Amino acid sequence: MAEWSTRQYPKRTAEAQNLEDSPKQDDLCPGPSSSSMTTKELQQHWRAEKQKLKPVKLLFEFPSARIIEELPSKYVVYQIVVIRSGSYDSHRVSVERRYSDFARLHQQLTVDFSEELEEVVLPRKLLTKNFHPDSIWERRLALRDYLAQLYNVRCARHSRHFLDFFTDPEQRQAHSLLRAGQFEPAVALLEKVLELQEKLGNWQSPILLVPTLCALTVCHRDLEDPEPAFTTGHRALPVVRRYGLKRYKGPLLEMMVDLGYRLGRPVAQLQEELVRLKEAERGLVSFCSLKELVVQEFT
């Protein structure tokens, strides 16, 4: 999906304008006044301030690997931990991928960005000693370096293929569990997917989060847990409104009204919005439920 929108910011009040205009340079520099600092001290001070403002990047760790034997096949899966650098990251979410997953990603990316990825080389497939501990150790390091190189290429890390590499298998598995009525394991997988989407897709449009948020809303509702269902749906609704995602808007509003009633929350505005939406469609569109919509995803 490639729907984008320019964010609208509220107009500044006179009070806000005065606050914005009032600070002086010394007020913006914590610590000693800049007028009392030597040139060398001032340079050191600003280097320290710039260090604090460095953008958060991602690191990829490969802490382990394991051999899977599913006759007649045998292969190695590598655990990949995605970590935010520059800050303490308490949610070190991980996934497992095999070499063929990396090969598929590389093929997809080189089709789109062959020139940009000329110097990014996927480690070669091993023909012998695939399962020797030393070979697995070396392959872990090589694949870690490969992901780091990909991430350093802007077009690669902004590609939907890069995000899907980390999230698509778990997303599909979660929706299969949801369709089977296994909501608790579906929630666990969807929360992992959401965490990865937030870490890896923060440059992407937030509409990528909507299917995951809506699936979580449905799961929590069907687990008779309306509070997190309402909270998650409330998070998805502004994105649905902002980007005009019509197929989600009606079903999500109906779900939110129902959950709001059950929780004793004020729902008058949501009801009015839902009525306006139905009137605008003049009965030409019959809304399916949010659950029906979510079940259709990834089929």
C-alpha positions as a Markdown table, in Angstrom:
| # | Residue | x | y | z |
|---|---|---|---|---|
| 1 | Met | 0.0 | 0.0 | 0.0 |
| 2 | Ala | 1.3 | 3.4 | -0.8 |
| 3 | Glu | -1.2 | 5.9 | 0.6 |
| 4 | Trp | 0.4 | 8.9 | 2.1 |
| 5 | Ser | -0.9 | 12.1 | 3.8 |
| 6 | Thr | 0.6 | 15.4 | 5.0 |
| 7 | Arg | 0.1 | 15.7 | 8.7 |
| 8 | Gln | -1.9 | 18.7 | 9.8 |
| 9 | Tyr | -0.7 | 20.7 | 12.8 |
| 10 | Pro | -2.9 | 23.0 | 14.9 |
| 11 | Lys | -2.4 | 26.7 | 14.6 |
| 12 | Arg | -0.2 | 28.3 | 17.2 |
| 13 | Thr | -1.9 | 30.4 | 19.8 |
| 14 | Ala | -0.5 | 33.8 | 20.8 |
| 15 | Glu | 0.7 | 32.3 | 24.1 |
| 16 | Ala | 2.5 | 29.5 | 22.2 |
| 17 | Gln | 4.0 | 32.1 | 19.8 |
| 18 | Asn | 5.3 | 34.1 | 22.7 |
| 19 | Leu | 6.8 | 31.0 | 24.3 |
| 20 | Glu | 8.4 | 30.1 | 21.0 |
| 21 | Asp | 9.9 | 33.5 | 20.5 |
| 22 | Ser | 11.1 | 34.1 | 24.1 |
| 23 | Pro | 14.1 | 31.6 | 24.6 |
| 24 | Lys | 17.6 | 33.0 | 24.0 |
| 25 | Gln | 20.5 | 31.0 | 22.9 |
| 26 | Asp | 21.8 | 30.5 | 26.5 |
| 27 | Asp | 18.4 | 29.2 | 27.5 |
| 28 | Leu | 18.7 | 26.4 | 24.9 |
| 29 | Cys | 22.0 | 25.3 | 26.2 |
| 30 | Pro | 21.8 | 23.3 | 29.4 |
| 31 | Gly | 24.7 | 23.6 | 31.8 |
| 32 | Pro | 27.0 | 26.6 | 31.8 |
| 33 | Ser | 26.2 | 29.8 | 30.0 |
| 34 | Ser | 27.7 | 29.9 | 26.5 |
| 35 | Ser | 29.0 | 33.4 | 27.2 |
| 36 | Ser | 31.2 | 32.0 | 30.1 |
| 37 | Met | 32.6 | 29.1 | 28.1 |
| 38 | Thr | 35.9 | 29.1 | 26.1 |
| 39 | Thr | 35.8 | 28.2 | 22.4 |
| 40 | Lys | 37.1 | 24.7 | 23.1 |
| 41 | Glu | 34.6 | 24.2 | 26.0 |
| 42 | Leu | 31.7 | 25.4 | 23.7 |
| 43 | Gln | 32.8 | 23.0 | 20.9 |
| 44 | Gln | 32.9 | 20.1 | 23.4 |
| 45 | His | 29.5 | 21.1 | 24.8 |
| 46 | Trp | 27.8 | 21.1 | 21.4 |
| 47 | Arg | 29.4 | 17.8 | 20.4 |
| 48 | Ala | 27.9 | 16.3 | 23.6 |
| 49 | Glu | 24.5 | 17.7 | 22.7 |
| 50 | Lys | 24.6 | 16.4 | 19.2 |
| 51 | Gln | 25.6 | 13.0 | 20.5 |
| 52 | Lys | 22.3 | 13.0 | 22.5 |
| 53 | Leu | 20.3 | 13.9 | 19.4 |
| 54 | Lys | 21.7 | 11.1 | 17.2 |
| 55 | Pro | 18.8 | 9.2 | 15.4 |
| 56 | Val | 17.9 | 5.8 | 16.8 |
| 57 | Lys | 19.1 | 3.0 | 14.5 |
| 58 | Leu | 18.5 | -0.7 | 14.5 |
| 59 | Leu | 21.0 | -3.5 | 15.3 |
| 60 | Phe | 20.5 | -7.1 | 14.3 |
| 61 | Glu | 21.9 | -9.9 | 16.6 |
| 62 | Phe | 22.1 | -13.6 | 15.9 |
| 63 | Pro | 22.3 | -15.1 | 19.4 |
| 64 | Ser | 21.6 | -18.6 | 18.4 |
| 65 | Ala | 20.8 | -21.2 | 15.7 |
| 66 | Arg | 19.2 | -24.6 | 15.7 |
| 67 | Ile | 18.9 | -27.5 | 13.4 |
| 68 | Ile | 15.4 | -28.5 | 12.2 |
| 69 | Glu | 14.8 | -32.1 | 11.0 |
| 70 | Glu | 11.5 | -32.5 | 9.2 |
| 71 | Leu | 12.0 | -35.6 | 7.1 |
| 72 | Pro | 13.0 | -35.7 | 4.3 |
| 73 | Ser | 14.4 | -32.2 | 4.9 |
| 74 | Lys | 16.9 | -30.9 | 7.4 |
| 75 | Tyr | 17.9 | -27.2 | 7.7 |
| 76 | Val | 19.2 | -24.5 | 10.1 |
| 77 | Val | 17.1 | -21.7 | 11.4 |
| 78 | Tyr | 18.8 | -18.5 | 12.8 |
| 79 | Gln | 17.4 | -16.4 | 15.6 |
| 80 | Ile | 17.4 | -12.7 | 14.7 |
| 81 | Val | 16.9 | -10.2 | 17.5 |
| 82 | Val | 16.0 | -6.6 | 16.4 |
| 83 | Ile | 17.4 | -4.0 | 18.8 |
| 84 | Arg | 17.0 | -0.2 | 18.9 |
| 85 | Ser | 20.4 | 1.4 | 19.3 |
| 86 | Gly | 21.0 | 4.6 | 21.2 |
| 87 | Ser | 18.5 | 3.8 | 24.0 |
| 88 | Tyr | 17.7 | 0.9 | 26.4 |
| 89 | Asp | 15.5 | -1.5 | 24.5 |
| 90 | Ser | 13.6 | -3.7 | 26.9 |
| 91 | His | 11.6 | -5.4 | 24.1 |
| 92 | Arg | 14.2 | -7.4 | 22.1 |
| 93 | Val | 11.7 | -9.1 | 19.9 |
| 94 | Ser | 13.1 | -12.0 | 17.8 |
| 95 | Val | 12.2 | -14.1 | 14.8 |
| 96 | Glu | 13.7 | -17.2 | 13.2 |
| 97 | Arg | 14.6 | -17.4 | 9.6 |
| 98 | Arg | 16.4 | -20.0 | 7.4 |
| 99 | Tyr | 19.0 | -19.3 | 4.7 |
| 100 | Ser | 16.3 | -19.7 | 1.9 |
| 101 | Asp | 14.4 | -16.8 | 3.5 |
| 102 | Phe | 17.5 | -14.6 | 3.1 |
| 103 | Ala | 18.0 | -15.7 | -0.4 |
| 104 | Arg | 14.4 | -14.8 | -1.3 |
| 105 | Leu | 14.8 | -11.4 | 0.3 |
| 106 | His | 18.0 | -10.7 | -1.6 |
| 107 | Gln | 16.4 | -11.7 | -4.9 |
| 108 | Gln | 13.4 | -9.5 | -4.3 |
| 109 | Leu | 15.6 | -6.5 | -3.4 |
| 110 | Thr | 18.1 | -6.9 | -6.3 |
| 111 | Val | 15.2 | -6.9 | -8.8 |
| 112 | Asp | 14.2 | -3.4 | -7.5 |
| 113 | Phe | 17.6 | -2.0 | -6.5 |
| 114 | Ser | 20.3 | -3.8 | -8.5 |
| 115 | Glu | 22.6 | -0.8 | -8.8 |
| 116 | Glu | 22.2 | 0.4 | -5.1 |
| 117 | Leu | 23.0 | -3.2 | -3.9 |
| 118 | Glu | 25.9 | -3.9 | -6.1 |
| 119 | Glu | 28.3 | -4.1 | -3.1 |
| 120 | Val | 25.9 | -5.9 | -0.8 |
| 121 | Val | 26.7 | -9.6 | -1.2 |
| 122 | Leu | 24.6 | -12.4 | 0.2 |
| 123 | Pro | 26.8 | -15.1 | 1.9 |
| 124 | Arg | 27.1 | -18.1 | -0.5 |
| 125 | Lys | 25.1 | -21.2 | 0.1 |
| 126 | Leu | 27.1 | -24.0 | 1.7 |
| 127 | Leu | 27.3 | -27.2 | -0.2 |
| 128 | Thr | 29.2 | -29.2 | 2.5 |
| 129 | Lys | 29.4 | -29.2 | 6.3 |
| 130 | Asn | 26.2 | -27.2 | 6.5 |
| 131 | Phe | 25.4 | -28.5 | 10.0 |
| 132 | His | 28.9 | -28.4 | 11.5 |
| 133 | Pro | 29.0 | -26.0 | 14.6 |
| 134 | Asp | 31.8 | -24.0 | 13.1 |
| 135 | Ser | 30.0 | -23.5 | 9.8 |
| 136 | Ile | 26.8 | -22.5 | 11.6 |
| 137 | Trp | 28.8 | -20.0 | 13.7 |
| 138 | Glu | 30.4 | -18.4 | 10.7 |
| 139 | Arg | 27.1 | -18.3 | 8.9 |
| 140 | Arg | 25.5 | -16.5 | 11.8 |
| 141 | Leu | 28.1 | -13.8 | 11.7 |
| 142 | Ala | 27.9 | -13.5 | 7.9 |
| 143 | Leu | 24.1 | -13.1 | 7.9 |
| 144 | Arg | 24.3 | -10.6 | 10.7 |
| 145 | Asp | 26.7 | -8.5 | 8.6 |
| 146 | Tyr | 24.5 | -8.9 | 5.6 |
| 147 | Leu | 21.4 | -7.5 | 7.3 |
| 148 | Ala | 23.5 | -4.6 | 8.7 |
| 149 | Gln | 24.7 | -3.8 | 5.1 |
| 150 | Leu | 21.1 | -3.9 | 3.8 |
| 151 | Tyr | 19.9 | -1.7 | 6.6 |
| 152 | Asn | 22.6 | 0.9 | 5.7 |
| 153 | Val | 21.2 | 1.2 | 2.2 |
| 154 | Arg | 18.3 | 3.6 | 2.5 |
| 155 | Cys | 16.1 | 2.2 | -0.4 |
| 156 | Ala | 16.6 | -1.4 | 0.9 |
| 157 | Arg | 15.5 | -0.7 | 4.5 |
| 158 | His | 12.6 | 1.4 | 3.2 |
| 159 | Ser | 11.4 | -1.4 | 1.0 |
| 160 | Arg | 8.3 | -3.3 | 1.9 |
| 161 | His | 10.2 | -6.5 | 1.1 |
| 162 | Phe | 12.6 | -5.7 | 4.0 |
| 163 | Leu | 9.7 | -5.3 | 6.5 |
| 164 | Asp | 7.9 | -8.4 | 5.2 |
| 165 | Phe | 11.0 | -10.5 | 5.7 |
| 166 | Phe | 10.6 | -9.9 | 9.5 |
| 167 | Thr | 6.8 | -9.9 | 9.8 |
| 168 | Asp | 5.0 | -11.8 | 7.0 |
| 169 | Pro | 5.4 | -15.4 | 8.2 |
| 170 | Glu | 4.2 | -14.5 | 11.7 |
| 171 | Gln | 1.4 | -12.3 | 10.4 |
| 172 | Arg | 0.1 | -15.1 | 8.2 |
| 173 | Gln | 0.4 | -17.7 | 11.1 |
| 174 | Ala | -1.4 | -15.3 | 13.4 |
| 175 | His | -4.3 | -14.9 | 11.0 |
| 176 | Ser | -4.5 | -18.7 | 10.5 |
| 177 | Leu | -4.8 | -19.1 | 14.3 |
| 178 | Leu | -7.5 | -16.3 | 14.4 |
| 179 | Arg | -9.5 | -18.1 | 11.7 |
| 180 | Ala | -9.3 | -21.3 | 13.7 |
| 181 | Gly | -10.5 | -19.5 | 16.9 |
| 182 | Gln | -7.2 | -19.8 | 18.7 |
| 183 | Phe | -7.1 | -16.2 | 19.9 |
| 184 | Glu | -4.5 | -16.4 | 22.7 |
| 185 | Pro | -1.6 | -17.7 | 20.5 |
| 186 | Ala | -2.8 | -15.3 | 17.8 |
| 187 | Val | -2.5 | -12.4 | 20.2 |
| 188 | Ala | 1.0 | -13.4 | 21.1 |
| 189 | Leu | 2.1 | -13.5 | 17.5 |
| 190 | Leu | 0.3 | -10.3 | 16.5 |
| 191 | Glu | 1.9 | -8.4 | 19.4 |
| 192 | Lys | 5.3 | -9.6 | 18.1 |
| 193 | Val | 4.4 | -8.4 | 14.6 |
| 194 | Leu | 3.2 | -5.0 | 15.8 |
| 195 | Glu | 6.5 | -4.5 | 17.8 |
| 196 | Leu | 8.5 | -5.4 | 14.7 |
| 197 | Gln | 6.4 | -3.2 | 12.4 |
| 198 | Glu | 6.9 | -0.3 | 14.8 |
| 199 | Lys | 10.7 | -0.8 | 14.9 |
| 200 | Leu | 11.3 | -1.5 | 11.3 |
| 201 | Gly | 8.5 | 0.4 | 9.6 |
| 202 | Asn | 8.7 | 3.8 | 11.4 |
| 203 | Trp | 9.6 | 5.4 | 8.0 |
| 204 | Gln | 6.6 | 3.8 | 6.3 |
| 205 | Ser | 3.0 | 4.9 | 6.3 |
| 206 | Pro | 1.2 | 4.0 | 9.5 |
| 207 | Ile | -1.5 | 2.3 | 7.4 |
| 208 | Leu | 0.8 | -0.8 | 7.6 |
| 209 | Leu | -0.2 | -1.1 | 11.3 |
| 210 | Val | -4.0 | -1.1 | 10.6 |
| 211 | Pro | -4.5 | -4.8 | 9.7 |
| 212 | Thr | -2.4 | -5.9 | 12.8 |
| 213 | Leu | -4.3 | -3.5 | 15.1 |
| 214 | Cys | -7.7 | -4.6 | 13.8 |
| 215 | Ala | -6.8 | -8.2 | 14.2 |
| 216 | Leu | -5.7 | -7.6 | 17.8 |
| 217 | Thr | -8.9 | -5.8 | 18.5 |
| 218 | Val | -11.0 | -8.7 | 17.2 |
| 219 | Cys | -8.9 | -11.2 | 19.2 |
| 220 | His | -9.2 | -9.3 | 22.5 |
| 221 | Arg | -13.0 | -8.9 | 21.9 |
| 222 | Asp | -13.5 | -12.6 | 21.3 |
| 223 | Leu | -11.4 | -13.4 | 24.4 |
| 224 | Glu | -14.0 | -11.3 | 26.4 |
| 225 | Asp | -11.3 | -8.7 | 27.2 |
| 226 | Pro | -13.0 | -5.5 | 26.0 |
| 227 | Glu | -10.6 | -3.0 | 27.6 |
| 228 | Pro | -7.5 | -3.9 | 25.5 |
| 229 | Ala | -9.8 | -4.4 | 22.5 |
| 230 | Phe | -11.2 | -0.8 | 22.9 |
| 231 | Thr | -7.7 | 0.6 | 23.5 |
| 232 | Thr | -6.2 | -1.1 | 20.4 |
| 233 | Gly | -9.2 | -0.1 | 18.2 |
| 234 | His | -8.9 | 3.5 | 19.4 |
| 235 | Arg | -5.3 | 3.5 | 18.3 |
| 236 | Ala | -6.2 | 2.3 | 14.8 |
| 237 | Leu | -9.2 | 4.6 | 14.2 |
| 238 | Pro | -7.2 | 7.9 | 13.7 |
| 239 | Val | -5.1 | 6.3 | 11.1 |
| 240 | Val | -8.1 | 4.9 | 9.3 |
| 241 | Arg | -9.7 | 8.3 | 9.3 |
| 242 | Arg | -6.6 | 10.2 | 8.2 |
| 243 | Tyr | -5.8 | 7.9 | 5.3 |
| 244 | Gly | -9.4 | 7.3 | 4.2 |
| 245 | Leu | -9.4 | 3.5 | 4.6 |
| 246 | Lys | -13.0 | 3.1 | 3.8 |
| 247 | Arg | -13.2 | -0.7 | 4.1 |
| 248 | Tyr | -12.0 | -0.5 | 7.7 |
| 249 | Lys | -13.8 | 2.6 | 8.9 |
| 250 | Gly | -17.4 | 1.3 | 9.1 |
| 251 | Pro | -16.5 | -2.1 | 10.7 |
| 252 | Leu | -14.1 | -0.5 | 13.1 |
| 253 | Leu | -16.6 | 2.2 | 14.2 |
| 254 | Glu | -19.3 | -0.5 | 14.7 |
| 255 | Met | -16.8 | -2.5 | 16.9 |
| 256 | Met | -15.8 | 0.6 | 18.9 |
| 257 | Val | -19.5 | 1.6 | 19.6 |
| 258 | Asp | -20.2 | -2.0 | 20.8 |
| 259 | Leu | -17.1 | -2.1 | 23.0 |
| 260 | Gly | -17.8 | 1.4 | 24.3 |
| 261 | Tyr | -21.3 | 0.4 | 25.4 |
| 262 | Arg | -19.9 | -2.7 | 27.2 |
| 263 | Leu | -17.3 | -0.6 | 29.0 |
| 264 | Gly | -19.6 | 2.3 | 29.8 |
| 265 | Arg | -17.6 | 4.7 | 27.7 |
| 266 | Pro | -19.1 | 7.8 | 25.9 |
| 267 | Val | -19.9 | 6.7 | 22.3 |
| 268 | Ala | -22.2 | 9.4 | 21.1 |
| 269 | Gln | -19.5 | 10.9 | 18.7 |
| 270 | Leu | -18.6 | 7.5 | 17.4 |
| 271 | Gln | -22.3 | 6.7 | 16.7 |
| 272 | Glu | -22.8 | 10.0 | 14.9 |
| 273 | Glu | -19.7 | 9.4 | 12.8 |
| 274 | Leu | -21.0 | 5.9 | 11.9 |
| 275 | Val | -24.5 | 7.3 | 11.0 |
| 276 | Arg | -22.9 | 9.9 | 8.8 |
| 277 | Leu | -20.8 | 7.3 | 7.1 |
| 278 | Lys | -23.8 | 5.1 | 6.4 |
| 279 | Glu | -25.8 | 8.0 | 5.1 |
| 280 | Ala | -23.0 | 9.1 | 2.8 |
| 281 | Glu | -23.0 | 5.7 | 1.3 |
| 282 | Arg | -26.8 | 5.9 | 0.9 |
| 283 | Gly | -27.2 | 2.3 | 1.7 |
| 284 | Leu | -25.1 | 1.2 | -1.3 |
| 285 | Val | -22.5 | -0.4 | 0.8 |
| 286 | Ser | -23.2 | -3.2 | 3.3 |
| 287 | Phe | -20.6 | -3.2 | 6.0 |
| 288 | Cys | -19.1 | -6.6 | 6.9 |
| 289 | Ser | -18.1 | -7.0 | 10.5 |
| 290 | Leu | -14.5 | -6.2 | 11.6 |
| 291 | Lys | -14.0 | -9.9 | 12.3 |
| 292 | Glu | -15.1 | -10.9 | 8.8 |
| 293 | Leu | -12.8 | -8.3 | 7.3 |
| 294 | Val | -9.8 | -9.5 | 9.4 |
| 295 | Val | -10.5 | -13.1 | 8.6 |
| 296 | Gln | -10.2 | -12.3 | 4.9 |
| 297 | Glu | -6.7 | -10.9 | 5.3 |
| 298 | Phe | -3.8 | -13.1 | 4.2 |
| 299 | Thr | -6.0 | -15.7 | 2.6 |
